Amino acid sequence: MKILIGITGASGIGYAMDLLTALDEIDDIETYLILSDSATHVLKAETDADLDDLIDLTDHVYNNDDFNQNVCSGSALFDAMVIIPCTMSTLAKLSNGIADNVITRAGAVTLKERRKFIIVPRETPLSTIHLKNMYELSITGAIIVPAMPGFYNRPEDISDLQRFMTGRVLDLLGLRNEVSPRWDG
Ligand SMILES: Cc1cc2nc3c(=O)[nH]c(=O)nc-3n(C[C@H](O)[C@H](O)[C@H](O)COP(=O)(O)O)c2cc1C
């Protein structure tokens, strides 16, 4: 399975790192990473990790500014795309068909080719514009998975919260996983 992972400059880059870590541990998954400029700032602000740590967790990395890459064409076959975390800016571009970097172009391709598209937006509170953009993307086929971890499993630390989101995204990708406990009453 070939999975494109877009990381944009929203708070919560730890969600992306945790997902990449989990995908790295699953056989027969190839991950293709695209990182926005703002995501590199958030990486510095929120973690002690650097770019190489992210790159080490992936199989391939794309340059977000270079449209001369296969991922910009629908002819390149990917099984799914995940944008985690997704900024309101990238969300707005996607819902309006603006493809001015490789993440938004790959997202537009994912939508037009009707491939699995998981978007993990992060902002609070949400304006009506944000909500409208999510609605538009949802009816176009994307799955909106807000960065809203549940607390019913009694998380003990941030990593438990991240794992919760990772588990939900893996489920949606169709990957059986045990990374986060399931609620069973
Ligand atoms: C530390 C930091 C945290 C941010 N958090 C958010 C956020 O949670 N949600 C959001 O929509 N934008 C957030 N932003 C603003 C975006 O990074 C900014 O709008 C940027 O232009 C988005 O570009 P991108 O979508 O290409 O990454 C944050 C910026 C910084 C520096």
The ligand as a MOL file (V3000), in Angstrom:
LIG
                    3D

  0  0  0     0  0            999 V3000
M  V30 BEGIN CTAB
M  V30 COUNTS 31 33 0 0 0
M  V30 BEGIN ATOM
M  V30 1 C 3.4890 27.2460 16.1560 0
M  V30 2 C 2.3810 27.4480 15.1280 0
M  V30 3 C 1.1680 26.8260 15.3240 0
M  V30 4 C 0.1340 26.9800 14.3960 0
M  V30 5 N -1.0330 26.3220 14.6100 0
M  V30 6 C -2.0070 26.3640 13.6750 0
M  V30 7 C -3.1770 25.5750 13.8360 0
M  V30 8 O -3.3430 24.8350 14.8070 0
M  V30 9 N -4.1090 25.6110 12.8440 0
M  V30 10 C -3.9600 26.3790 11.7240 0
M  V30 11 O -4.8500 26.3470 10.8630 0
M  V30 12 N -2.8590 27.1560 11.5550 0
M  V30 13 C -1.8760 27.1720 12.4880 0
M  V30 14 N -0.7310 27.9130 12.3150 0
M  V30 15 C -0.6590 28.8420 11.1730 0
M  V30 16 C -0.2360 28.1390 9.8780 0
M  V30 17 O 1.0530 27.5480 10.0290 0
M  V30 18 C -0.2200 29.1630 8.7300 0
M  V30 19 O -1.5500 29.5580 8.4110 0
M  V30 20 C 0.4550 28.6620 7.4770 0
M  V30 21 O 0.3880 29.6500 6.4530 0
M  V30 22 C -0.1830 27.4000 6.9770 0
M  V30 23 O 0.5300 26.9530 5.8330 0
M  V30 24 P 0.4530 25.4180 5.3830 0
M  V30 25 O -0.9960 25.0540 5.3580 0
M  V30 26 O 1.0430 25.4230 4.0020 0
M  V30 27 O 1.2690 24.6440 6.3350 0
M  V30 28 C 0.3220 27.7920 13.2440 0
M  V30 29 C 1.5560 28.4070 13.0500 0
M  V30 30 C 2.5770 28.2370 13.9710 0
M  V30 31 C 3.9160 28.8840 13.7300 0
M  V30 END ATOM
M  V30 BEGIN BOND
M  V30 1 1 1 2
M  V30 2 1 2 3
M  V30 3 2 2 30
M  V30 4 2 3 4
M  V30 5 1 4 5
M  V30 6 1 4 28
M  V30 7 2 5 6
M  V30 8 1 6 7
M  V30 9 1 6 13
M  V30 10 2 7 8
M  V30 11 1 7 9
M  V30 12 1 9 10
M  V30 13 2 10 11
M  V30 14 1 10 12
M  V30 15 2 12 13
M  V30 16 1 13 14
M  V30 17 1 14 15
M  V30 18 1 14 28
M  V30 19 1 15 16
M  V30 20 1 16 17
M  V30 21 1 16 18
M  V30 22 1 18 19
M  V30 23 1 18 20
M  V30 24 1 20 21
M  V30 25 1 20 22
M  V30 26 1 22 23
M  V30 27 1 23 24
M  V30 28 2 24 25
M  V30 29 1 24 26
M  V30 30 1 24 27
M  V30 31 2 28 29
M  V30 32 1 29 30
M  V30 33 1 30 31
M  V30 END BOND
M  V30 END CTAB
M  END
